[in-house]
Amino acid sequence: MAQKCDLCGKGPQFGNNISHAHNTTRRRWNVNLQPVKAQVNGGSKRMRVCTSCIKTGKVVKG
């Protein structure tokens, strides 16, 4: 399953691990996704939503 928020579409970001010797390897920062039962069009639907959407109130739980 993709690491993407069902509501805002936020996905992983990419960058480098940098060691003490300044060796660089690629890494990724995944989104903090939580499975939530949300109210959509009068019914409840299970979604994977990022915590920033939950915190700002974009999701109505139910």
C-alpha positions in Angstrom: 0.0 0.0 0.0 1.3 3.5 -0.8 2.6 5.7 1.9 0.2 8.5 1.0 -2.5 10.4 3.0 -6.0 9.7 1.6 -7.1 13.2 2.4 -4.3 15.7 1.5 -2.1 13.5 -0.6 1.0 14.0 1.4 3.7 11.4 0.6 7.2 10.5 1.7 10.1 13.0 1.4 13.6 11.9 0.3 17.0 13.0 1.3 20.4 11.8 2.5 21.8 10.1 5.6 25.1 11.8 6.3 27.7 9.9 8.4 30.4 11.4 10.6 32.8 10.7 7.7 30.4 12.6 5.4 29.4 9.5 3.4 25.9 10.0 2.0 23.3 7.4 1.3 19.7 8.0 0.2 16.9 7.7 2.8 13.2 8.5 3.0 11.0 10.1 5.7 7.6 8.4 5.7 4.4 10.2 6.5 2.9 9.4 10.0 -0.3 7.7 8.8 -3.0 6.4 11.1 -6.0 4.2 10.1 -9.1 6.2 11.0 -12.9 5.5 10.6 -14.1 8.8 9.1 -17.5 10.2 8.2 -17.7 10.5 4.4 -21.0 11.4 2.6 -23.1 10.4 5.6 -21.5 7.0 6.0 -18.3 5.8 7.7 -15.3 4.8 5.7 -11.9 3.5 6.8 -9.1 5.8 5.6 -5.3 6.2 6.1 -4.9 9.8 7.2 -1.8 11.7 8.3 -1.7 13.0 11.8 -1.5 16.6 10.7 -5.0 16.2 9.0 -6.3 14.7 12.2 -4.8 17.5 14.3 -6.2 20.3 12.2 -9.7 18.8 12.2 -10.0 17.9 8.5 -11.2 14.4 9.5 -14.6 13.9 11.3 -14.2 10.6 13.2 -17.2 8.3 13.3 
